[in-house]
Amino acid sequence: MPCLPQGINDRLMSLRLPLLGDQFATIMSAYAPTMTCSDAVKVKFYEDLHALPATVLKAEKLIVLGDFNAHVGTDRASWIGVLVPHGLGSCNDNGLFLLRTFEFSKQITQKPENLHAPDNNATMETRWCPLRNGIQSTTLEVLGRARRQHQDLFDDNDANISNLLAEKNRLHKAYMDLRTDATKAAFFRCRCLVQQRLREMQDAWMIRKAEEIQEYADRNEINNFFTVIYSRLPNS
C-alpha cells in the first residue's frame, strides 16, 4: 500500500488511497465521544474533525466514515444540503455538533465558479443592502429584539411611523439620485408631512396615557398608576 494510515489522535485516523490516473481519495475514520463525555471533549473532537478537510487537496475525494454516536433527526428543512432523507428519530446534542460541523464546512468550501461575479456597475446601495440584510437577519435570529423597559408612541404606531419614514426615505433617495426642483419639492413636502404626523401621533399618545393614569388614580389603583408612570421613563 503506497500510503499508510495516519493516526491523528485516539479518535481520528485518515487513509489516502490512489485512484485512476493521478487522483486520490482520502478516507477519514472517526469515533466520536459518547453522550456521557464532557462538552469540552466533544468540542475538541469536532474542532479536530473540522480542521481535517483543510488538509485534503480540493481536487481529491473526501469520505468521512465512523461512529459519531449521534442522532441527527429528520429536520431536513433546517439543514438543507447537509441532512439527507435517511435521518431517524430526534436530534440529540451530538447530532447538533455533527450537523453544525458539516454545515459550516459546506459554507466555506463553495467553489468560486458557482458564485455570482460582482457587478462592477452596481450602486453603493445595491452592494450594501445584501450585507446589511444578512447582518440584521442573523442578529435577530441569534439575539432577538431587545425589550424596552419603557413605552413610547412607537409601541402603538409602529406600522404607521414605519410607512411614513419609508416614504420619506424613498423621496430623499429620488432627490439624491436626480436633483431637480420637482424631486426637491416632493421630498421637502413629505418631510414636513412626516413631522406633522409624528407630532399628532405624539400628542394623541400623550392624551391617551394621561387619561389612563387619571383612570387609575380615580379608581385608587396605586400599583397600576405607578406602573404606567414608570414605564414611560427610560431610566426607571
Stockholm file with secondary structure:
# STOCKHOLM 1.0

chainA/1-236         MPCLPQGINDRLMSLRLPLLGDQFATIMSAYAPTMTCSDAVKVKFYEDLHALPATVLKAEKLIVLGDFNAHVGTDRASWIGVLVPHGLGSCNDNGLFLLRTFEFSKQITQKPENLHAPDNNATMETRWCPLRNGIQSTTLEVLGRARRQHQDLFDDNDANISNLLAEKNRLHKAYMDLRTDATKAAFFRCRCLVQQRLREMQDAWMIRKAEEIQEYADRNEINNFFTVIYSRLPNS
#=GR chainA/1-236 SS CCSCCEECSSSEEEEEEECSTTCEEEEEEEECCCTTSCHHHHHHHHHHHHHGGGGSCTTSEEEEEEECCCCBCSCGGGGTTTSCTTCCSCBCHHHHHHHHHHHHHHHHTCCGGGSCCCCTTCCHHHHHHHHHHHHHHHHHHHHCCCCCSSCCHHHHHHHHHHHHHHHHHHHHHHHHHSCCHHHHHHHHHHHHHHHHHHHHHHHHHHHHHHHHHHHHHHTTCHHHHHHHHHHTCTTC
#=GC SS_cons         CCSCCEECSSSEEEEEEECSTTCEEEEEEEECCCTTSCHHHHHHHHHHHHHGGGGSCTTSEEEEEEECCCCBCSCGGGGTTTSCTTCCSCBCHHHHHHHHHHHHHHHHTCCGGGSCCCCTTCCHHHHHHHHHHHHHHHHHHHHCCCCCSSCCHHHHHHHHHHHHHHHHHHHHHHHHHSCCHHHHHHHHHHHHHHHHHHHHHHHHHHHHHHHHHHHHHHTTCHHHHHHHHHHTCTTC
//
